[in-house]
Amino acid sequence: MGARKKIILLGATGSIGASALRVIERHSDRLELVGVVAKSRLAPLAEIARKFSVRDVGLYEPPAGLDSGVLPAATHFYRGIDGVTDLVSSVPADIVLVASAGTAALRPTLAAIERGHTIALANKEILVLAGRFVTDAARRRGVRLIPVDSEHNAIFQCLDAGARSGLRRLLLTASGGAFRDTPLEALRDVTPDQALDHPNWSMGPKITIDSATMANKGLEVIEARWLFDVNPGQIDVVIHPQSVVHSMVEYVDGSILAQLSPPLMTFAIQHALLHPDRADGVVPTLDFSQMMRLDFFPLEPGRYPCLDLAREALCAGGTAPAIFNAANEVAVEAFLGGRIGFLEIPAIIRKSMDSVTSREPGSLEEVLGVESETRRLATQYFSS
Ligand SMILES: NC(=O)c1ccc[n+]([C@@H]2O[C@H](COP(=O)([O-])OP(=O)(O)OC[C@H]3O[C@@H](n4cnc5c(N)ncnc54)[C@H](OP(=O)(O)O)[C@@H]3O)[C@@H](O)[C@H]2O)c1
């Protein structure tokens, strides 16, 4: 057995973070946690640092007056995005698992790529915001981006089966979210609690709302374009209520390959962290001695406007996906806070995409400028 792979975990206190910790604990003979980061909650982060003997700990947004005394003695504490960027640049590591929500991980991820660390990518927002910059940097440095999002991890695994010249299309599966069977006219009155009740997956609140609107699938379509360098027309979405087939790849000869496992993120996380090795899973896999159904349906036209808007943004290119993403983040936060209704989420994205001019960005700063302009405008729509 070789040396253990050293892992820095961005988003350690989240849902993906918790699953990643299970994988690291289960495979402690192969994996070692060397750095952990959260947004602002130090107490649970300190507990993780203590349990896994991690000395390098960071917060993207440390609250004012924070007492870092809760951290174990001899901890090196990093503050703010600059601090987190410093952590990933200075702590010796093999893999950075990017599992924090939102776009704060963009600069730390680029810094990790510059250091030559493999990136295990759960976060899709940074590819939607700056896919060209992230993938160009990875290509230039010869760094591997291993997808952790279950759909993209499935595709990554299926793409091993054939030459890229033989690829026809990618088929992303989608559960259809909390409201797959809700009559369209009832969607206006659904509550955040109803939207947070996902039929198959247990995830953080933002991505769970995005699953209900299918904005999440839209973000995944954009993510797939960057991760696998395919045309938008080569990415299709199919409804699969059981979330067991995580996605599929169709080759030109008509063969379709799929990856299956229970709807738990530990499978994709473990694959990404141990790649290319395999080991026993954290939990048992599917049991074919039991009755099991796998259903597939086409998308119902008009049910998922957020997915249509994401596709429109992808085809428009330039900063349009960043506008889509920023407007969606603002709208979801407002919905969760009870300030807007469910159907206003796509309405706010539509308005933002119509009012902020998309352009081909010359720099990352330009993308970030468009992102903050969109946030400001989108916020105005519901505060006025
Ligand atoms: N959950 C899933 O099954 C799943 C599947 C595929 C992809 N993903 C992606 O993985 C990422 C994390 O999802 P999650 O469900 O694990 O989220 P989550 O449970 O809400 O956890 C988010 C983590 O990121 C931190 N965080 C929250 N907001 C942040 C911000 N604005 N800036 C920086 N850090 C922030 C949190 O720190 P604090 O605890 O301090 O707030 C926490 O550590 C997302 O990009 C999501 O799209 C998730």
The ligand as an SDF file (V2000), in Angstrom:
LIG
                    3D

 48 52  0  0  0  0  0  0  0  0999 V2000
  -25.7820   17.5940   -1.5140 N   0  0  0  0  0  0  0  0  0  0  0  0
  -25.6580   16.8820   -2.6060 C   0  0  0  0  0  0  0  0  0  0  0  0
  -26.1000   15.7290   -2.6760 O   0  0  0  0  0  0  0  0  0  0  0  0
  -24.9520   17.4580   -3.8110 C   0  0  0  0  0  0  0  0  0  0  0  0
  -24.8830   16.6820   -4.9700 C   0  0  0  0  0  0  0  0  0  0  0  0
  -24.1770   17.1800   -6.0520 C   0  0  0  0  0  0  0  0  0  0  0  0
  -23.5670   18.4120   -5.9930 C   0  0  0  0  0  0  0  0  0  0  0  0
  -23.6690   19.1600   -4.8630 N   0  0  0  0  0  0  0  0  0  0  0  0
  -23.0070   20.4760   -4.8190 C   0  0  0  0  0  0  0  0  0  0  0  0
  -22.0940   20.4740   -3.7230 O   0  0  0  0  0  0  0  0  0  0  0  0
  -22.0450   21.7750   -3.1330 C   0  0  0  0  0  0  0  0  0  0  0  0
  -22.4180   21.6650   -1.6570 C   0  0  0  0  0  0  0  0  0  0  0  0
  -23.7480   21.1960   -1.5610 O   0  0  0  0  0  0  0  0  0  0  0  0
  -24.3430   20.7150   -0.1480 P   0  0  0  0  0  0  0  0  0  0  0  0
  -25.6750   20.1360   -0.4640 O   0  0  0  0  0  0  0  0  0  0  0  0
  -23.3420   19.8880    0.5720 O   0  0  0  0  0  0  0  0  0  0  0  0
  -24.5530   22.1210    0.5900 O   0  0  0  0  0  0  0  0  0  0  0  0
  -24.7860   22.4000    2.1340 P   0  0  0  0  0  0  0  0  0  0  0  0
  -25.2130   21.1630    2.8600 O   0  0  0  0  0  0  0  0  0  0  0  0
  -25.6470   23.5960    2.1990 O   0  0  0  0  0  0  0  0  0  0  0  0
  -23.3040   22.7490    2.6640 O   0  0  0  0  0  0  0  0  0  0  0  0
  -22.6200   23.8130    2.1520 C   0  0  0  0  0  0  0  0  0  0  0  0
  -21.1900   23.8630    2.6670 C   0  0  0  0  0  0  0  0  0  0  0  0
  -20.5800   25.0080    2.0650 O   0  0  0  0  0  0  0  0  0  0  0  0
  -20.4900   26.0790    3.0330 C   0  0  0  0  0  0  0  0  0  0  0  0
  -21.1690   27.2310    2.4270 N   0  0  0  0  0  0  0  0  0  0  0  0
  -22.4960   27.5220    2.4010 C   0  0  0  0  0  0  0  0  0  0  0  0
  -22.7230   28.6760    1.7540 N   0  0  0  0  0  0  0  0  0  0  0  0
  -21.5130   29.1210    1.3590 C   0  0  0  0  0  0  0  0  0  0  0  0
  -21.0910   30.2770    0.6700 C   0  0  0  0  0  0  0  0  0  0  0  0
  -21.9440   31.2170    0.2690 N   0  0  0  0  0  0  0  0  0  0  0  0
  -19.7590   30.4190    0.4460 N   0  0  0  0  0  0  0  0  0  0  0  0
  -18.8790   29.4820    0.8660 C   0  0  0  0  0  0  0  0  0  0  0  0
  -19.2300   28.3670    1.5340 N   0  0  0  0  0  0  0  0  0  0  0  0
  -20.5230   28.1920    1.7680 C   0  0  0  0  0  0  0  0  0  0  0  0
  -21.1780   25.6100    4.2900 C   0  0  0  0  0  0  0  0  0  0  0  0
  -20.4880   26.1480    5.4280 O   0  0  0  0  0  0  0  0  0  0  0  0
  -21.2920   26.5440    6.7990 P   0  0  0  0  0  0  0  0  0  0  0  0
  -21.6420   25.2280    7.4330 O   0  0  0  0  0  0  0  0  0  0  0  0
  -20.3310   27.3450    7.5940 O   0  0  0  0  0  0  0  0  0  0  0  0
  -22.5050   27.3190    6.3660 O   0  0  0  0  0  0  0  0  0  0  0  0
  -21.0570   24.1010    4.1570 C   0  0  0  0  0  0  0  0  0  0  0  0
  -19.7790   23.6700    4.5750 O   0  0  0  0  0  0  0  0  0  0  0  0
  -23.0030   22.6380   -3.9500 C   0  0  0  0  0  0  0  0  0  0  0  0
  -22.2660   23.3120   -4.9320 O   0  0  0  0  0  0  0  0  0  0  0  0
  -23.9470   21.6400   -4.5780 C   0  0  0  0  0  0  0  0  0  0  0  0
  -24.4940   22.1030   -5.8070 O   0  0  0  0  0  0  0  0  0  0  0  0
  -24.3430   18.7060   -3.7760 C   0  0  0  0  0  0  0  0  0  0  0  0
  1  2  1  0
  2  3  2  0
  2  4  1  0
  4  5  1  0
  4 48  2  0
  5  6  2  0
  6  7  1  0
  7  8  2  0
  8  9  1  0
  8 48  1  0
  9 10  1  0
  9 46  1  0
 10 11  1  0
 11 12  1  0
 11 44  1  0
 12 13  1  0
 13 14  1  0
 14 15  2  0
 14 16  1  0
 14 17  1  0
 17 18  1  0
 18 19  2  0
 18 20  1  0
 18 21  1  0
 21 22  1  0
 22 23  1  0
 23 24  1  0
 23 42  1  0
 24 25  1  0
 25 26  1  0
 25 36  1  0
 26 27  1  0
 26 35  1  0
 27 28  2  0
 28 29  1  0
 29 30  1  0
 29 35  2  0
 30 31  1  0
 30 32  2  0
 32 33  1  0
 33 34  2  0
 34 35  1  0
 36 37  1  0
 36 42  1  0
 37 38  1  0
 38 39  2  0
 38 40  1  0
 38 41  1  0
 42 43  1  0
 44 45  1  0
 44 46  1  0
 46 47  1  0
M  CHG  2   8   1  16  -1
M  END
$$$$
